[in-house]
């Protein structure tokens, strides 16, 4: 039997493994996710620290939704909206999207492979991080890690591909050796377009069967070899 070690999962990843969002609160959260993705000025204003806080609130909304606390969930969604739209919370209120985009693209170009990173990367430094491509397009969020303990086997970053708030119903297993990370260890970079990631093999959040299926693993590996 194959031996696999699932690393410790952040609270966000555990919560998002629960059933898909439902009811009005979830619909409102998805609608706001789409609103953020449609307005590049939002992205320019939200720094890494705020992203982390917003995603923690998203996880809280998930807990409340699953517990049937619709009103409390709506209050959390309202808090997320206030954080994003309140200019006093912005890291730099004067930055334009064009300036931010240029700066981010240059930062992403300097990303290094994980083997080149000096020091250590903890699971908590990786889980919850953004994955973007070299054009600074949002590809997803790292929700979990699967570390293969057998020599020669591939380890994976399990990512959601669902916009800024990571609300997609499906997950994608990206081989860790396909990822690079920025010098500040804040953003992981994958050489792929949004369309290529959408076409990648995927699986339901609640399923781990694929990682015991060698045929699926080989198909997944070959796919990401083609987008490298």
C-alpha atoms as one frame of an Amber mdcrd trajectory, in Angstrom:
protein
   0.000   0.000   0.000   1.269   3.425  -0.869   2.314   5.562   2.055   1.228
   9.148   1.852   1.467  11.852   4.436  -1.094  14.609   4.472   0.468  17.668
   6.054  -1.370  19.693   8.680  -4.184  21.629   7.046  -5.100  25.188   7.895
  -8.514  25.956   9.310  -9.503  27.436   5.962  -8.734  24.265   4.061 -10.630
  22.135   6.563 -13.669  24.354   6.371 -13.664  24.485   2.618 -13.636  20.699
   2.486 -17.175  20.771   3.898 -20.225  20.737   1.580 -20.481  23.497  -0.976
 -21.883  26.855   0.047 -25.666  27.087  -0.143 -28.537  29.496   0.479 -28.639
  33.276   0.180 -25.466  34.088   2.099 -23.390  31.872  -0.136 -24.986  33.388
  -3.227 -24.123  36.862  -1.962 -20.532  35.835  -1.277 -20.173  34.372  -4.765
 -21.690  37.495  -6.306 -19.222  39.679  -4.442 -16.361  37.408  -5.481 -17.348
  37.991  -9.107 -17.614  41.729  -8.469 -14.068  41.845  -7.107 -12.716  39.881
 -10.055 -14.428  42.239 -12.514 -12.824  45.373 -11.040  -9.040  45.468 -11.184
  -8.946  48.440  -8.822  -9.999  46.134  -6.005  -7.027  43.881  -6.613  -4.621
  46.807  -6.609  -5.831  47.960  -3.201  -5.821  44.619  -1.387  -2.419  43.704
   0.010  -1.372  40.263   1.239  -2.299  40.958   4.841  -5.793  42.070   3.926
  -6.254  39.083   1.626  -5.487  36.779   4.540  -7.961  38.574   6.793 -10.680
  38.508   4.143 -10.221  34.792   3.588 -10.441  34.152   7.324 -13.765  35.971
   7.281 -14.810  33.865   4.292 -14.090  30.748   6.349 -16.156  32.150   9.216
 -19.040  32.734   6.813 -18.749  29.099   5.773 -18.989  27.917   9.384 -22.050
  30.055  10.016 -23.697  28.942   6.774 -23.198  25.281   7.588 -24.632  25.896
  11.068 -27.727  27.503   9.598 -26.848  30.958  10.956 -27.905  32.863   7.867
 -28.157  36.293   9.499 -24.729  36.030  11.115 -23.285  34.803   7.825 -24.733
  37.838   6.052 -23.085  40.095   8.638 -19.714  38.527   7.858 -20.225  39.039
   4.123 -21.053  42.681   4.852 -17.829  42.941   6.865 -15.849  41.567   3.925
 -17.410  44.135   1.618 -16.635  46.951   4.053 -12.980  45.888   4.323 -12.525
  45.800   0.565 -14.370  49.010  -0.198 -13.162  51.143   2.698 -10.261  53.168
   1.234  -8.866  53.850   4.714  -7.855  50.182   4.934  -5.986  50.174   1.655
  -2.236  49.655   1.806  -1.722  52.510  -0.652  -4.759  54.616  -1.459  -3.040
  56.387  -4.358  -1.791  53.392  -6.323  -3.372  52.858  -9.735  -4.079  49.460
 -11.194  -1.601  50.067 -14.014   1.234  50.873 -11.584   0.368  47.938  -9.350
   0.170  45.549 -12.310   3.607  46.591 -13.586   5.151  46.204 -10.124   3.536
  42.816  -9.544   4.599  41.417 -12.918   8.210  42.379 -12.155   7.948  40.751
  -8.727   6.566  37.541 -10.215   9.356  37.400 -12.798  11.830  37.103  -9.918
  10.125  34.049  -8.415  12.372  31.083  -7.587  11.726  27.360  -7.568  11.088
  25.894  -4.130  14.464  24.136  -4.308  16.153  27.515  -4.668  14.486  29.120
  -1.659  16.868  29.722   1.208  15.662  28.996   4.719  12.436  27.162   5.426
   8.847  27.261   4.234   6.275  26.138   6.777   2.923  24.659   5.797   1.223
  27.745   7.237   3.336  29.908   4.904   2.048  27.984   1.907  -1.577  27.122
   2.663  -3.818  30.083   1.914  -1.323  31.658  -0.494  -2.252  32.977  -3.930
  -1.213  31.246  -7.117  -0.815  33.549 -10.102   0.848  33.285 -13.487   3.579
  35.554 -14.833   0.947  37.912 -16.231  -0.389  38.431 -12.676  -3.656  36.636
 -13.434  -5.324  34.966 -10.453  -5.117  31.195 -10.835  -6.262  30.106  -7.401
  -5.473  29.635  -3.753  -3.467  26.843  -2.121  -5.874  25.031   0.191  -3.851
  21.997   1.169  -0.629  20.089   0.628  -0.091  16.433  -0.126   3.457  15.323
   0.596   4.507  12.017  -0.943   6.875  10.183   1.395   8.032   7.549  -1.092
  11.187   8.452  -2.963  10.655   9.511  -6.547   6.952  10.258  -6.079   5.349
  13.635  -6.712   4.069  15.971  -3.992   1.241  18.390  -4.694  -0.276  21.725
  -3.821  -4.054  21.298  -3.751  -5.600  24.467  -5.078  -9.035  25.941  -5.585
  -9.656  27.771  -8.839 -12.549  30.059  -8.064 -11.577  33.701  -8.173 -10.339
  35.950  -5.393 -12.351  34.267  -2.637 -11.536  30.743  -3.791 -15.126  29.588
  -4.044 -14.734  26.962  -6.748 -16.359  23.583  -6.132 -13.459  21.648  -7.626
  -9.822  21.281  -6.646  -6.717  20.843  -8.772  -3.507  19.036  -7.795  -0.501
  21.027  -9.002   2.883  19.263  -8.685   4.986  21.235  -6.227   7.960  21.215
  -8.569   5.896  23.257 -11.064   5.552  26.133  -8.609   7.847  29.039  -7.922
   7.587  31.564  -5.103   8.329  35.266  -4.880  11.288  36.460  -2.826   9.015
  37.491   0.047   7.343  34.022   0.009   3.918  35.654  -0.432   2.822  34.563
  -3.913   3.311  31.263  -5.718   3.731  31.336  -9.465   2.622  28.759 -12.023
   3.462  29.026 -15.708  -0.055  28.483 -17.003  -2.923  30.505 -18.391  -6.336
  30.638 -16.741  -7.711  28.546 -19.605  -5.022  25.889 -19.149  -5.763  25.608
 -15.444  -9.487  25.335 -16.118  -8.701  22.402 -18.396  -6.561  20.573 -15.831
  -7.756  17.309 -14.253  -9.843  18.141 -11.198 -11.739  16.451  -8.389 -14.439
  17.194  -5.837 -13.389  18.738  -2.542 -14.495  15.730  -0.516 -12.646  13.182
  -2.671  -9.109  11.903  -2.158  -9.492   8.727  -4.245  -7.579  10.183  -7.161
  -4.336  10.111  -5.229  -4.558   6.319  -4.997  -5.172   5.989  -8.755  -1.880
   5.747 -10.670  -3.608   6.283 -14.013  -5.135   9.569 -12.828  -1.825  10.675
 -11.302   0.034  10.003 -14.545  -2.629  11.860 -16.549  -2.357  14.786 -14.165
   1.450  14.829 -14.358   1.456  14.698 -18.157  -1.020  17.572 -18.279   1.141
  19.885 -16.200   4.234  18.827 -18.144   2.543  20.231 -21.248   1.922  23.662
 -19.681   5.457  24.057 -18.297
